[in-house]
Amino acid sequence: MTAPELPRRVRAAMLLRLLAVQGSWNYETMLGNGIAFALAPALRRLPGGPDGEACRAATAREARYFNAHPYLAAVAVGALARVELEGEAPERIERFRSALCGPLGSVGDQLVWAGWLPLCSVIALLAFGLGAGPLAVALLFLAAYNAGHIALCAWGLEAGWRDGMRVAVALGSSVLRRGPQRIASASLLLGGLALPLAASRVARTAFCPNAWWAAAFAAGALLFALVLVRARGRVEGWKLSAAALTLLAAAAVWR
């Protein structure tokens, strides 16, 4: 079925609202209020306009309990916008909405929290090891992480709108199936470069200015990185990244 028309300005408004999808998070409805907020620009196009009965009923329906990864919630918003505008039966929409929660939660956790976040931390750590200042490191991390965040939301919104009820097609795309594995491989590669460089810089500036000691310190860090590679799957990346950044911050304060 051909999707109903949805102007670019409406899609842009929905994408902008998705950045605040967690703004009304609560234990009763989780992301439900945020989903309804992000859908509002599309729901206003229902027969009767913003004050019509159709828009009111759809808004109330979409504000109910919904729990998924906040970034991949964009897929649900796009798909739900389409089925609402196509006039699907309310019962069918509610079943479809409930079925989206599990897949969008588990896939999003693997892709973002276990993949993209550690990768951005490693990129920031590499920049530190190459001589970047604290502000540059922080800005690089924020820029890289949020670029991925916005790109994922934009992709999810378009994919959900394109596929509607057949959104399983989007959930089976290479972005979600192969993304976590590819990001993990990139993290390992960059981590192997970043860890000894960052450790060497810390050693030179805070602990042992002597070049030989700094080189030994970097070699030890490289050995530690190799051990981490061997322990892949048994160590959580975000914990390691947080620990490394904490140690670097402590070293800078101690100095």
N, C-alpha and C positions, 0 to 999 in steps of 0.2 A: 504494500500500500504506500502511495506517495504521501510524504509527510505534509501536514498543513503548513502554511506560510508562517514563518517567525522572523520578523525583521532583525537586522543586525543590531540595532540599538537595543532591542529587547534582550537579545543574547548577551550583549555587553553588560546590560544592567544585571542580568542573572549571574554572570561571572563575577562582577564586582561584589554582589551580595554573598556569593559563595565564600569570599574571603572572611566574612563575619559569620559563617554558618555555626560556629561554636559560641557565638555571643550570648545566646540565651540557653545554653546547655544546662540541664537539670536532671536529677535522678528519676523523675517521673516520665518525662518524654525523651530524654537524651537529646538527640539532634532534631527532634520533631519540629520544634518551633523554628529552628534555623532552616530546615528544609522548606517549610511553608513560606518563610521570608524570602528565600532565594527563588521560589516558584512564583511569587506574587506578580512580577511583570508579565509572565505568560498567562497566569490565571485571569488577569484583568481583561484578556481578549476573549473570554468565554461569552456566550450570549447574555446580554443584559449588562455587560460592563462590570466595573469594580463593585457596584452596588447591587448587582443582580443576584438572584437566588443561586444560580449555578456557581458563580465565583465564591460566594459565601460558603456553600456546601463543600466545594473543593478545598478551600483554604482550611476549613475545620478538619477535613479528612487528612490533609497533608501535615497538619500540626500535631497529629498523634505520634505515639512512640515510634522512634526510628533510631536504630543504633548501627553505625557503620564507621569506617575510617573517614574522618572529616574531609580529606582531600578527594577520595574516590566517591564521596557522596555526590560529587558533580555528575557522575554517571547516572545515579538515581534521579537527580534533578532533571537532567535532560530527558530521560526516558519517561518520567512521570509527567513532565510538561507535555510530551507528545500524546500520551494516552488520555490525559485530561482533555486536551483540545480536540482529540479525535472522538470524544464522547463515549469512551468505554464505560461499561456498567460499573457503578461504585463498588460492588462486591468483588468484581474481578480486579479492579485497581488496588483494593486493599490486600488481596491475596498476593498480587504481584509485588506490591510494596514490601510486604513482610518477607517475601522470598529473596529480596535483594540484600537484606541486612547481613546475613552470614558471609556470602562471598565477598562483598565489598569491604567487610571488616578484616577478614583473614588475609586477603590478597594485599590490601592496603598496608597492613602491619608489616608484611614481608618486604614490600617494595619501598616503603618510606622509612619506618622506624628501624628496621634491620638492614636496610640497604642504603638509601639516599642520605640519611642523616650521618651515619658513620663515614660515608664517602666524602661528604662536605667537610667533616671534621679532619679527615686525613689530608684533604687539599689545603686546608688552613694550616695544618701542622707542617706540610711541605713548604708552604710559603714562609713560615717562620724559620724553618731550617735553611732556606735560601737567603735569609737576611731581611725579610719584611718586618716592619715595625708593628707594634701591638694594634694600632688603629687599622693599618692595612690588612692585617690578619683577620680582625673582627669583621671589617667591611667585606672582605673576600668571602668569608663564611656566609654572611647574611645574603650577599648577592647570589652566590651559587645555590644556597638552599632555597631561597625564595623564587629563583628562576625555575627550579624544578617544581616547586609547589604550584606556581601559576601555570606553567606548561601542562602539568598533570590535570589541573582543574579545567583548563581550556579544552584539552583533549577529551576528558571525561564528559563534559557538557555536550560537545559535538557528537561524540560516539553514542551517548544515551539518546539524544534527539534523533539521530539517524536511524537507530535500530529499534527504538521503542520497546514493545513487548518482546522483541527478539534480541534483547540486550546481551544475552549469553554470547552472542557473536563478539561483542566488544570485550567481554570478560575472557574470551579465549584468544585475544590478540597477542602478538609477540611482545608488546609493551608490558603486559602483565605476566605472561608465561615465562619469558626469558629475561625480563628486566632484572629481577632480583639476582639471578645467577651472574649476569654480566656486570652488574654493579658490584657484586661481591668480588669478582675477579679483578675489577679495576681498583677496588679498595686494597686488595692484597698487593697488587703491583705498586701502587703509589705509597702504600704503607711501608713496603720494603725500602723505598727511597726516602720517605719522610722521617722515619724513626731515627736512623743513624745521623741524618743531617741535623735534625732538631736536637738530638742528644749531644752531638758535637758542638753545636752553638752554645747550648747550656753549659757544657763543660768548659769551653773557652772563656765564657763571660762570667760565670758564677763560681765554678769550682776549681778548675785547674787550667790557668792560662797557658801553661806549657803545652806546646804543640804535640809532643809525644803522648802526654797524658790524654789530651783531647782525642787523638787518633785511637788510643786504646779504648777510651770511653765509647767512641762511635762504633768500634768493632764489636764491643760488648752489646751495644744496642742492636747491631745487625744480627748478631747471634740470637738475641732475644726475638727479633722479628722472624727469624727462621723457625724458631720453636713455636711461635704463634701460628705460622703457616701449617706446621705439622699437626697443631691442635685444632685445625679448622673444623667447625661444627660443634666443638665442645666449649668454646669461649664466645661470649656475646660481644659483638663489635662495639656497641654503644657504651658498654661498661669500660672497655679498654680505652676508647677515645676520651671518655670523661676523665678516666684516671690519668691519662697522659697530659691532658690540658690542665688538670689540677696540679700535677707535679711541676709543669712549666710555670704556672702562675705562682706556686709556692717558691720556686727558685728565683723568680723575678723579684718577689717581695723580700725574700731573705737577703738577696744581694743588696 
